[in-house]
Amino acid sequence: MNNRPISRRDAVLTLLLGPCLGAAACAAAGESTLFGVEIQGSGPDVLLLPGLASSPEVWSSLAARLTVRHRVHLIHVAGFAGRARVPGAAPLAAHLATALAGYIARNGLSCPAVVGHSFGGAVALMLGARQPQAVGRLVVVDALPFYSLLFDPAATAQSAEPGARAGRETLLAATDAQRAAIQESGAARLSLGADSRAAISRWGRQSDVRTVADAMYELATTDLRPELPRIGAPTTVIYAHHPSYGPAEQVDAAFAAAYAGLAQVRLVRIDGSRHFVMLDQPEAFNERVLRALR
């Protein structure tokens, strides 16, 4: 937000721009290729959706806990972390929400829970708002319903579009060395641990630049706040706080304002973490997710 320290905004700029390195092989377009799935465990169904340019590996710790009593569907998004891109997939989040609703119906899943981080959180909100009969509980991880609020609390999709378009064009025109520099500085803003940063960088290098640039643009220009009242599923929003983000009260207020239109929402802050809260504070994060799914 405008009254939030620039370091928090830098972290989100990194979220949108930093992971965009490398290129994946092309695949034939079509809904069925928008994602792959690995299924683990048995019991009530839970879909785990990764963030921008992230691998399903990001959920390893949580999945190990969930599979004791749940059947976990680990989603690997096309163009992210080595999975083949789908030409013409944009707007990816919207198309992915539709494709996941089809997956749920085709496989006879009964109102599965959906857990989504960042980009995956936006997909979870779309799924809950646009296909409310398809899902049960939602867990949204460090994601806002309109990302451009981080830079301007008065932003609209229209006012955010020129900057989002310029960011996409700049990213696509960048050299490999320039992208590497973005990735190098960006990983440090997204997680606290050296191993986590290395994983984030690796997933970014394996991701398709066009896919992630288009998804970045979509996140920056999609305001889901008007759709929040259509979500009937109980929703938990878990978000990170790090001292560099400024006072915790400001962060709390920003999330509360952004989700004011969502009736059944619980806001949960986890301190001592950056954006990849599941990597920085895995025990606290896992416990919060398990509690949200009860």
Secondary structure as GFF3:
##gff-version 3
##sequence-region A 1 294
A	DSSP	alpha_helix	6	17	.	.	.	ID=ss1
A	DSSP	three_ten_helix	31	33	.	.	.	ID=ss2
A	DSSP	beta_strand	35	41	.	.	.	ID=ss3
A	DSSP	beta_strand	45	49	.	.	.	ID=ss4
A	DSSP	three_ten_helix	56	59	.	.	.	ID=ss5
A	DSSP	alpha_helix	60	66	.	.	.	ID=ss6
A	DSSP	beta_strand	71	77	.	.	.	ID=ss7
A	DSSP	alpha_helix	92	106	.	.	.	ID=ss8
A	DSSP	beta_strand	113	117	.	.	.	ID=ss9
A	DSSP	alpha_helix	119	130	.	.	.	ID=ss10
A	DSSP	three_ten_helix	132	134	.	.	.	ID=ss11
A	DSSP	beta_strand	138	141	.	.	.	ID=ss12
A	DSSP	three_ten_helix	147	150	.	.	.	ID=ss13
A	DSSP	alpha_helix	157	173	.	.	.	ID=ss14
A	DSSP	alpha_helix	176	190	.	.	.	ID=ss15
A	DSSP	alpha_helix	194	205	.	.	.	ID=ss16
A	DSSP	alpha_helix	209	221	.	.	.	ID=ss17
A	DSSP	three_ten_helix	225	230	.	.	.	ID=ss18
A	DSSP	beta_strand	235	241	.	.	.	ID=ss19
A	DSSP	three_ten_helix	243	245	.	.	.	ID=ss20
A	DSSP	alpha_helix	248	258	.	.	.	ID=ss21
A	DSSP	beta_strand	265	271	.	.	.	ID=ss22
A	DSSP	alpha_helix	277	280	.	.	.	ID=ss23
A	DSSP	alpha_helix	282	292	.	.	.	ID=ss24
###
